[in-house]
Amino acid sequence: MSFAEVVEGSLLETLSAFEYVPLGRLVFGPGSLSRLGELVRELGGDRVLLVTDPGLEAVGHPQRAIHFLTEAGLAVAVFDGVEENPETRHVQKGVEAARAHAADFLVAMGGGSAMDCAKGINFLYTNGGSMVQYRGFGKASQPMLPSIGIPTTAGTGSEAQSYALIADDSTHLKMACGDRKAAFRVSLLDPELTTTQPASVTAVTGLDAIVHAVESYVSTRRNPISQAFALAAWRLLEPNFSRVLDDPHDLAARGAMLLGAHLSGMAIEASMLGAAHSCANPLTAHYGLTHGLAVGILLPHVVRFNAPVVGALYADLVRPSMTNNGELPADTLARRVESLLQEAELPTRLSDCGVTREILPILAEEARQQWTARFNPRPVSEADLLRIYESAW
């Protein structure tokens, strides 16, 4: 059953039971960063640890955040030891910074790595132990600090999720550590903050958000709420991806991408992902391949693999202008994603990224162990995952 059929009301009697719990408040709009101090005060904060990416200092975003926080009379310390795909060692250093400042509030500013690292810090600062103890969901027994997430990229949608993705130092494989107490109380979306992204970052983060929308729309845990978020996200992201690449200062397009990424994050929280993400994580672990590029290359092949099971759902995502006569919706959708990679001047094959054919069986074995594989709409075996890798190679 597609979300469109639910909206039309023709199949309401066939809906399965589900539960949806909203996580937090959304504040959206150009210039909304100026409200940061007011929002922290409203939530009872006094001593703030700002968790951010060191690269943002060059464009002044952390300095502006500090200004608005101190203007509100708040004590602020900065932890900028966040790196891409944060590992347990980054989280531990952030915990030390939080303790040194006696923080009672966390603000995360940056991409998904800053968001995830801040959530990881919150787990350990308030509940102790190590990140591996929180792998899974709902493992934190003590209250956690209130927090605000401020994305500067339109990508992961991590600010809309209760999970932190933290890589284990020894294996570099990501652990999903989730708890509703770890979710940001407020997601502050200011499109102006995304205009400073390099074109390469705009491209790979935008692809990540697009893949989130597509995979969450068809996952086995999909429901009318998650599909509403995913479909709205797709309709914001797909036409505006090219616009932000062509004109980085198009604030309307930037806003659409930022909101679309957030809605994709909300869809993930309510429904999970699929095989493209399972296949992408080992590529990042072995080759350092940027996550957005990895999922972008893999998605067309996963879509074609899933077509016999959810081809009708993929049809909901296809605009009339995308279609070729007689082409199946899944093929149209896969072709559109491939065209987005080409527009961004990114590789479309794993072989173009330095991935060797000989490692594909190892990647398939590791992909099978990833948690998102179990939510793929068509069951995937290790042999299936290998065939997906081979088709993308």
Long-range contacts (C-beta under 8 A, 24 or more apart in sequence): 2-227, 2-312, 2-313, 2-315, 2-316, 3-217, 3-224, 3-227, 3-228, 3-231, 3-313, 3-316, 4-316, 6-224, 6-227, 15-224, 16-223, 18-223, 18-224, 18-225, 20-223, 20-225, 20-226, 20-270, 21-180, 23-160, 23-161, 23-162, 23-180, 23-183, 23-184, 23-269, 24-183, 24-184, 24-185, 24-186, 24-187, 25-185, 25-186, 25-187, 26-186, 26-187, 26-189, 26-262, 27-186, 27-187, 27-188, 27-189, 28-189, 28-255, 28-258, 28-259, 29-189, 29-190, 29-191, 30-190, 30-191, 30-192, 30-251, 30-255, 31-190, 31-192, 32-188, 32-189, 32-190, 33-64, 33-65, 33-68, 33-150, 33-188, 33-190, 33-192, 33-193, 34-68, 35-68, 35-188, 36-65, 36-68, 36-69, 36-72, 36-107, 36-148, 36-150, 36-188, 37-68, 37-69, 37-70, 37-71, 37-72, 37-73, 37-74, 38-72, 39-148, 39-186, 39-188, 40-69, 40-72, 40-74, 40-105, 40-107, 40-148, 41-72, 41-73, 41-74, 43-105, 43-146, 43-148, 43-185, 43-186, 44-104, 44-105, 44-146, 45-74, 45-104, 45-105, 45-146, 46-74, 46-75, 46-104, 46-105, 47-74, 47-75, 47-77, 47-101, 47-102, 47-103, 47-104, 47-105, 48-74, 48-75, 48-76, 48-77, 48-103, 48-105, 48-106, 48-107, 49-76, 49-77, 49-78, 49-79, 49-94, 49-97, 49-98, 49-101, 49-103, 49-105, 49-106, 49-107, 49-121, 50-76, 50-77, 50-78, 50-79, 50-107, 50-109, 51-79, 51-80, 51-82, 51-94, 51-106, 51-107, 51-108, 51-109, 51-110, 51-114, 51-117, 51-118, 51-121, 52-78, 52-79, 52-80, 52-82, 52-108, 52-109, 52-110, 52-114, 53-80, 53-82, 53-109, 53-110, 53-111, 53-113, 53-114, 53-152, 54-80, 54-81, 54-82, 56-109, 56-110, 56-152, 59-196, 61-109, 61-152, 61-193, 61-196, 62-109, 65-107, 65-109, 65-150, 69-107, 74-105, 75-101, 77-101, 77-103, 79-121, 82-110, 82-113, 82-114, 82-117, 83-113, 84-111, 84-113, 84-290, 85-113, 85-167, 85-172, 85-174, 85-284, 85-291, 86-113, 86-116, 86-117, 86-120, 86-166, 86-167, 87-166, 87-167, 87-168, 87-169, 87-172, 88-120, 88-130, 88-131, 88-132, 88-166, 88-167, 88-168, 88-169, 89-169, 90-117, 90-120, 91-117, 91-120, 91-121, 91-123, 91-124, 91-131, 91-166, 92-124, 94-118, 94-120, 94-121, 95-121, 95-124, 95-125, 98-125, 99-125, 103-145, 104-145, 105-145, 105-146, 105-147, 105-148, 106-145, 106-146, 106-147, 106-148, 107-147, 107-148, 107-150, 108-147, 108-148, 108-149, 108-150, 108-159, 108-184, 109-150, 109-152, 110-150, 110-151, 110-152, 110-153, 111-151, 111-152, 111-153, 111-155, 111-156, 111-201, 111-205, 112-151, 112-153, 112-155, 112-156, 112-157, 112-158, 112-165, 112-208, 115-149, 115-151, 115-156, 115-158, 115-159, 115-164, 115-184, 116-156, 116-158, 116-164, 116-165, 116-166, 117-164, 117-166, 118-147, 118-149, 119-147, 119-158, 119-163, 119-164, 119-177, 119-182, 120-164, 120-166, 120-177, 122-147, 122-182, 123-164, 123-177, 123-179, 123-182, 131-164, 131-166, 131-168, 131-175, 131-177, 132-168, 132-175, 134-177, 134-178, 134-179, 135-175, 135-176, 135-177, 136-176, 136-177, 136-178, 137-162, 137-163, 137-178, 137-179, 138-178, 138-179, 138-180, 139-177, 139-179, 140-179, 140-181, 140-182, 143-181, 144-179, 144-181, 144-182, 146-185, 147-184, 147-185, 148-184, 148-185, 148-186, 148-187, 148-188, 149-184, 149-186, 149-187, 149-188, 150-187, 150-188, 150-189, 150-190, 150-193, 151-187, 151-189, 151-193, 151-194, 151-258, 151-261, 151-262, 152-193, 152-194, 152-196, 152-197, 153-194, 153-197, 153-201, 153-202, 153-205, 153-261, 154-194, 154-202, 154-205, 154-206, 154-209, 154-244, 154-254, 154-257, 154-258, 154-260, 154-261, 155-204, 155-205, 155-206, 155-208, 155-209, 155-261, 155-292, 156-205, 156-208, 156-209, 156-212, 156-261, 156-265, 157-209, 157-212, 157-261, 157-262, 157-263, 157-264, 157-265, 157-266, 157-268, 158-265, 159-184, 159-187, 159-189, 159-262, 159-265, 160-187, 160-262, 160-263, 160-265, 160-266, 160-268, 160-269, 161-265, 161-266, 161-268, 161-269, 162-269, 163-269, 167-285, 171-285, 172-285, 173-281, 173-282, 173-285, 173-366, 174-281, 174-285, 176-371, 187-262, 189-258, 189-259, 189-262, 191-251, 191-254, 191-255, 191-258, 192-251, 192-254, 194-254, 194-257, 194-258, 195-248, 195-249, 195-251, 195-254, 197-248, 199-245, 199-248, 199-344, 202-244, 202-245, 202-248, 203-245, 203-292, 203-344, 203-345, 203-346, 204-290, 204-291, 204-292, 204-293, 204-296, 204-344, 204-346, 205-261, 205-292, 206-237, 206-241, 206-244, 206-257, 206-261, 206-292, 206-344, 207-241, 207-292, 207-293, 207-295, 207-296, 207-340, 207-341, 207-344, 207-346, 208-261, 208-291, 208-292, 208-295, 208-296, 209-233, 209-237, 209-257, 209-260, 209-261, 209-264, 210-234, 210-237, 210-238, 210-241, 210-264, 210-296, 210-299, 210-337, 210-340, 211-276, 211-277, 211-292, 211-295, 211-296, 211-299, 211-337, 212-261, 212-264, 212-265, 212-267, 212-268, 212-273, 213-237, 213-260, 213-263, 213-264, 213-267, 214-299, 214-303, 214-314, 214-317, 214-333, 214-337, 215-273, 215-274, 215-276, 215-277, 215-299, 215-302, 215-372, 216-264, 216-267, 216-268, 216-270, 216-271, 216-272, 216-273, 217-267, 217-313, 217-316, 217-317, 218-274, 218-306, 218-310, 218-313, 218-314, 218-377, 219-271, 219-272, 219-273, 219-274, 219-375, 219-376, 219-377, 220-272, 220-374, 220-375, 220-376, 220-377, 221-270, 221-271, 221-272, 221-375, 222-271, 223-270, 223-271, 225-270, 226-266, 226-267, 226-270, 226-271, 227-267, 227-271, 229-263, 229-264, 229-266, 229-267, 229-270, 230-263, 230-264, 230-267, 230-271, 231-316, 231-317, 232-260, 232-263, 233-260, 233-261, 233-262, 233-263, 233-264, 233-267, 234-260, 234-317, 235-260, 236-260, 236-263, 237-261, 237-264, 238-317, 238-319, 238-336, 238-340, 241-340, 241-343, 241-344, 242-340, 242-343, 245-343, 245-344, 271-375, 272-372, 272-375, 273-372, 273-375, 274-302, 274-306, 274-372, 274-373, 274-375, 274-376, 274-377, 275-302, 275-305, 275-306, 275-367, 275-372, 275-373, 275-376, 275-380, 275-384, 275-385, 275-388, 276-302, 277-370, 277-372, 278-367, 278-368, 278-370, 278-371, 278-372, 278-373, 278-376, 278-380, 278-385, 279-363, 279-367, 279-370, 279-385, 279-388, 279-389, 279-392, 281-366, 281-367, 281-370, 282-362, 282-363, 282-366, 282-367, 282-370, 283-350, 283-353, 283-355, 283-363, 285-366, 286-359, 286-362, 286-363, 287-353, 287-354, 287-355, 289-353, 289-355, 293-346, 293-347, 293-353, 296-337, 296-340, 296-341, 296-346, 297-341, 297-347, 297-348, 297-349, 297-350, 297-353, 297-392, 298-388, 298-392, 299-334, 299-337, 300-333, 300-334, 300-335, 300-337, 300-338, 300-392, 301-334, 301-388, 301-391, 301-392, 302-376, 302-388, 303-330, 303-333, 303-334, 303-337, 304-330, 304-331, 304-334, 304-391, 305-378, 305-380, 305-384, 305-387, 305-388, 306-330, 306-376, 306-377, 306-378, 307-331, 308-378, 309-377, 309-378, 310-377, 310-378, 313-377, 349-392, 349-393, 350-389, 350-392, 350-393, 351-393, 355-393, 357-390, 357-393, 360-386, 360-389, 360-390, 360-393, 361-386, 363-389, 364-389
